[in-house]
Structures are given as C-alpha cells and as structure tokens.
C-alpha cells in the first residue's frame, strides 16, 4: 500500500528542487528566471532518472545547509 522510499523520494525531489533553486539563484546565477530554467533542466535530466543522485543531492544540500547554520568550525 505505502512504500516509504517512493514517498520519501517525492519529498526529497521537492526539497532538492527548492534547495537547488535557492543555491543557484542566490550565488551562482543572478537572474532568477535563468536559475529556474537551469534548476528545471537539472531536475528533469539528472535527478528524476537516477534515484541515487536524488538522495545524494538531498544529503549534500541538507548537510550543507545544516553545517552552514550551526557552524561547527567555530566550536574549536
């Protein structure tokens, strides 16, 4: 009835889309429209066909955001 990995894959896909768009529109690409087009192309061509890349990109974006927020390098 419910498969955890399929449902988590959809949630991860949505979060990867918004995380990648935020990353591209804030630092890499100045135009928000161009950042949206590039994000859609990356999602469509790379993230949707390959499940492992979806989870890898989710982990990288999640850990990057978490480590940027808590700043563990300042602890020492």
C-alpha angles and dihedrals in degrees: 000000000000123000113198097208094051092050093044089048090059092048091046090049092054093046092047090051094053094040093050092046091050091048093048098042095047103046117002108038120034097199112077092205093053090046089053092051092048091047092051091049093049092047093047098043103035114012102045098049096044116054093187091057090051092056093042093052090045091053093046094048093043095048092042091053094044094047092046090053101046096033101208091186089072093057094080 
